[in-house]
Structure formats: structure tokens, C-alpha cells
Amino acid sequence: MSEPHASLRFGAIILAAGASTRMGAPKQLLEIRGRPLLVSAVEAALASPAWPVVVVLGAHAEKIRPALARLPVLVTENPAWAEGMAASIRAGITTLQQFSRRLDAALIALCDQPAFSADTIAQLLAAQRATGRSIVAARYGGRQAAPALFLREHFPALAALTGEEGARALLNADPARVASVDLPALAVDLDTPADVAALRTP
């Protein structure tokens, strides 16, 4: 078990490289509550103590970049986005480490969870302080998943991930190292037009 950090220095990585094939258009730019979905995720991270905030783009990068132009974020493009989520995590961790070697942790979040907020991040940080665990993940839908906070001891493993499942193996590998926070609202993600219609229905 790792020692809890009184004031954790962490960066955030927002994964936004997917092709949105089931949506039929870049879901990163979907207007939800008056904001593009990706912008809402970035603003949530910026409202937290996270610094820097890294956004990983891939498919549709040229369409999406203008939405981020006025935000204080580091944008990195993942040329291997078609490989799956792991390639984007690798790109994000590399960018964080190039920015600063003094970070204690990294928060990895998705761009398509409308309920993701600065309060989400605060709850993950509080769980890390309370438990001293080196990984803290959101729990919803019966599993541990993103967003998740990883202390720097996991950076080499994150930088070596491969495949479509992202960091799932790390989140489920050793229960003694992973704490979870029940955040059922995060089970809502937007993959299809039907998902969007359901969210917009009063």
C-alpha cells in the first residue's frame, strides 16, 4: 500500500481519439447542455487541481482541434488511435512525463461520460487519501473503470499497455492496490444516437 499524499500533484489525460463509428459523427463535438461533450470533460478537469490537462486526439483530430483552441490544455495526437484505448493512454502518459517529471499521479478520463465532473475527481482524490491505494477507480455497472487515478509507480505499466481494453487489466489485477468509488451516474456514456436521445429526453 502506498502512503496517502496530502497534496497530490497530478495531471489529467482526457481520451478523445476514437472514431465514433456507432455515432456516425464525432461524439467529441456533440452538444450536451450547450457545450461540446469533450469541452465539458476538459472543463471538469480544469476545475480540479489537475495540471496539466492533456487531451489525446486521433480520428477526426482536425475537426475537433478548433473546439479546444481557447482552453489551456496540451493536445497530443495519437497516430495509432485505431489500435484502441491503450495507444491513447500511452500517448497521454508520454506527454505528461515530457511536461513534468515531478507528478505524483495521473488521472485518466473518457470524453463521453456526461456525468464526469470536478466533483468526480474530488471523490477519487479523497478515496486515495483515505486508503493510500495506488489506484483509485470509479465503480459502476458492476466493474471498476475510468475515470481512474494512478500513482506514478504505475506510469511504466501504463506506458506499456497494448490493445483495445486500455487499463482494465491494471484496474482488476490486484484488489489490495485498487480502491473504488461508487459513481453509478458514470455508467451513462454516449456511443450511439439512441444514447444521446435518451439523455436528452426529460
C-alpha positions as CSV (number, residue, x, y, z in Angstrom):
1,M,0.0,0.0,0.0
2,S,1.3,3.5,-0.9
3,E,1.3,6.3,1.6
4,P,-1.5,8.8,1.1
5,H,-0.5,12.1,-0.4
6,A,-1.6,15.2,1.5
7,S,-1.5,17.3,-1.7
8,L,-1.2,15.1,-4.8
9,R,0.4,16.6,-7.9
10,F,-1.4,15.0,-10.8
11,G,-2.1,15.6,-14.4
12,A,-5.2,14.6,-16.3
13,I,-5.5,12.7,-19.5
14,I,-8.7,13.0,-21.5
15,L,-9.1,10.2,-24.0
16,A,-10.8,11.6,-27.2
17,A,-9.2,9.7,-30.1
18,G,-12.0,7.3,-31.1
19,A,-13.7,7.3,-34.5
20,S,-17.3,7.4,-33.1
21,T,-18.3,4.8,-35.7
22,R,-21.5,3.9,-34.0
23,M,-22.5,7.5,-33.5
24,G,-21.9,8.4,-37.2
25,A,-20.3,11.7,-36.3
26,P,-17.6,12.8,-33.9
27,K,-19.2,12.4,-30.5
28,Q,-16.5,14.6,-29.0
29,L,-18.3,17.5,-30.6
30,L,-21.9,16.6,-29.6
31,E,-23.7,19.5,-27.9
32,I,-24.8,18.4,-24.5
33,R,-26.2,21.1,-22.2
34,G,-24.9,23.8,-24.5
35,R,-21.3,22.5,-24.7
36,P,-19.4,20.1,-26.9
37,L,-19.1,16.8,-24.9
38,L,-15.3,17.0,-25.0
39,V,-15.2,20.6,-23.8
40,S,-17.3,19.6,-20.8
41,A,-14.9,16.9,-19.9
42,V,-11.9,19.2,-20.3
43,E,-13.6,22.0,-18.2
44,A,-14.3,19.4,-15.4
45,A,-10.6,18.5,-15.3
46,L,-9.5,22.2,-15.4
47,A,-11.8,22.9,-12.5
48,S,-9.9,20.4,-10.4
49,P,-6.3,20.6,-9.1
50,A,-5.1,18.7,-12.2
51,W,-2.2,20.2,-14.1
52,P,-1.5,19.8,-16.9
53,V,-4.6,18.6,-18.7
54,V,-3.7,16.5,-21.7
55,V,-6.3,15.8,-24.5
56,V,-5.5,12.8,-26.7
57,L,-7.0,13.1,-30.2
58,G,-6.8,10.7,-33.1
59,A,-9.7,10.2,-35.6
60,H,-11.3,13.5,-36.6
61,A,-8.4,15.4,-34.9
62,E,-8.6,18.3,-37.4
63,K,-12.4,18.7,-36.8
64,I,-12.0,18.6,-33.1
65,R,-8.9,20.8,-32.5
66,P,-10.8,24.1,-33.0
67,A,-13.1,23.3,-30.1
68,L,-10.0,23.2,-27.8
69,A,-8.3,26.3,-29.2
70,R,-9.1,28.6,-26.3
71,L,-8.6,26.1,-23.5
72,P,-5.3,25.8,-21.6
73,V,-4.7,22.2,-22.5
74,L,-1.9,20.2,-24.1
75,V,-3.3,18.5,-27.2
76,T,-1.5,15.4,-28.5
77,E,-2.3,13.3,-31.5
78,N,-2.2,9.5,-31.3
79,P,-1.4,8.3,-34.8
80,A,-2.1,4.7,-33.6
81,W,-5.6,5.5,-32.4
82,A,-7.1,2.6,-34.4
83,E,-5.2,0.2,-32.1
84,G,-7.6,1.0,-29.3
85,M,-7.6,2.8,-26.0
86,A,-4.1,1.6,-24.8
87,A,-2.4,3.6,-27.6
88,S,-4.1,6.8,-26.4
89,I,-3.1,6.1,-22.8
90,R,0.5,5.6,-23.9
91,A,0.4,8.9,-25.8
92,G,-1.1,10.7,-22.8
93,I,1.4,9.3,-20.3
94,T,4.3,10.2,-22.6
95,T,3.0,13.8,-22.9
96,L,2.5,14.1,-19.1
97,Q,6.1,12.9,-18.4
98,Q,7.5,15.2,-21.0
99,F,5.7,18.1,-19.3
100,S,6.9,17.3,-15.8
101,R,8.9,14.6,-14.1
102,R,7.5,15.7,-10.7
103,L,3.9,14.5,-11.0
104,D,2.7,12.1,-8.3
105,A,-0.2,10.7,-10.3
106,A,-2.2,10.7,-13.5
107,L,-6.0,10.8,-13.8
108,I,-7.3,9.0,-16.9
109,A,-10.8,10.0,-18.0
110,L,-13.0,9.5,-21.0
111,C,-14.6,12.2,-23.2
112,D,-18.1,10.6,-23.4
113,Q,-19.4,10.4,-19.9
114,P,-21.8,13.4,-19.4
115,A,-21.7,13.0,-15.6
116,F,-18.0,13.4,-15.3
117,S,-17.2,16.5,-13.2
118,A,-14.7,18.2,-10.9
119,D,-16.6,16.5,-8.1
120,T,-15.9,13.1,-9.6
121,I,-12.2,13.9,-9.4
122,A,-12.5,15.2,-5.9
123,Q,-14.1,11.9,-4.8
124,L,-11.3,9.9,-6.4
125,L,-8.7,12.0,-4.6
126,A,-10.5,11.7,-1.3
127,A,-10.5,7.9,-1.7
128,Q,-6.8,7.9,-2.4
129,R,-6.1,10.0,0.7
130,A,-8.3,7.8,2.8
131,T,-7.0,4.4,1.6
132,G,-3.4,5.0,0.4
133,R,-4.1,2.8,-2.5
134,S,-2.0,3.3,-5.6
135,I,-5.0,3.1,-8.0
136,V,-8.4,4.6,-7.4
137,A,-11.2,3.9,-10.0
138,A,-14.8,4.8,-10.4
139,R,-17.2,1.8,-10.0
140,Y,-20.4,1.5,-12.0
141,G,-22.2,-1.2,-13.9
142,G,-20.6,-3.8,-11.6
143,R,-17.0,-3.0,-12.6
144,Q,-14.1,-0.7,-12.0
145,A,-13.4,1.6,-14.9
146,A,-12.4,5.1,-15.9
147,P,-12.1,7.7,-14.7
148,A,-9.2,6.4,-12.6
149,L,-6.3,7.8,-10.7
150,F,-2.9,6.1,-11.0
151,L,0.1,6.9,-8.8
152,R,3.4,7.3,-10.7
153,E,4.6,3.8,-9.8
154,H,2.1,2.7,-12.5
155,F,3.4,5.0,-15.2
156,P,5.7,2.4,-16.7
157,A,2.9,-0.1,-16.9
158,L,0.5,2.5,-18.4
159,A,3.2,3.4,-21.0
160,A,3.5,-0.3,-22.0
161,L,-0.2,-1.0,-22.5
162,T,-1.4,-2.6,-25.7
163,G,-4.8,-3.5,-27.2
164,E,-8.4,-2.3,-27.1
165,E,-9.1,-2.6,-23.3
166,G,-7.0,0.2,-22.1
167,A,-6.0,-0.1,-18.4
168,R,-8.7,-2.6,-17.5
169,A,-6.1,-5.2,-16.5
170,L,-4.4,-2.8,-14.1
171,L,-7.8,-1.9,-12.6
172,N,-8.6,-5.6,-11.9
173,A,-5.2,-7.1,-11.3
174,D,-4.6,-6.7,-7.5
175,P,-7.5,-5.8,-5.2
176,A,-5.1,-4.8,-2.5
177,R,-3.8,-2.0,-4.6
178,V,-7.1,-0.7,-6.0
179,A,-9.7,1.4,-4.3
180,S,-13.0,2.2,-5.9
181,V,-15.7,4.9,-5.6
182,D,-19.3,4.1,-6.4
183,L,-20.3,6.5,-9.1
184,P,-23.3,5.0,-10.9
185,A,-24.1,8.1,-13.0
186,L,-20.9,7.5,-14.9
187,A,-22.5,4.3,-16.4
188,V,-24.1,6.6,-18.9
189,D,-21.8,7.1,-21.9
190,L,-22.7,8.2,-25.4
191,D,-21.9,5.7,-28.2
192,T,-25.0,5.8,-30.4
193,P,-27.7,8.3,-31.4
194,A,-30.1,6.4,-29.2
195,D,-27.8,7.1,-26.2
196,V,-28.0,10.8,-27.0
197,A,-31.7,10.8,-27.4
198,A,-32.2,9.0,-24.1
199,L,-30.0,11.6,-22.3
200,R,-31.9,14.5,-23.9
201,T,-35.3,13.0,-23.1
202,P,-36.7,14.8,-19.9
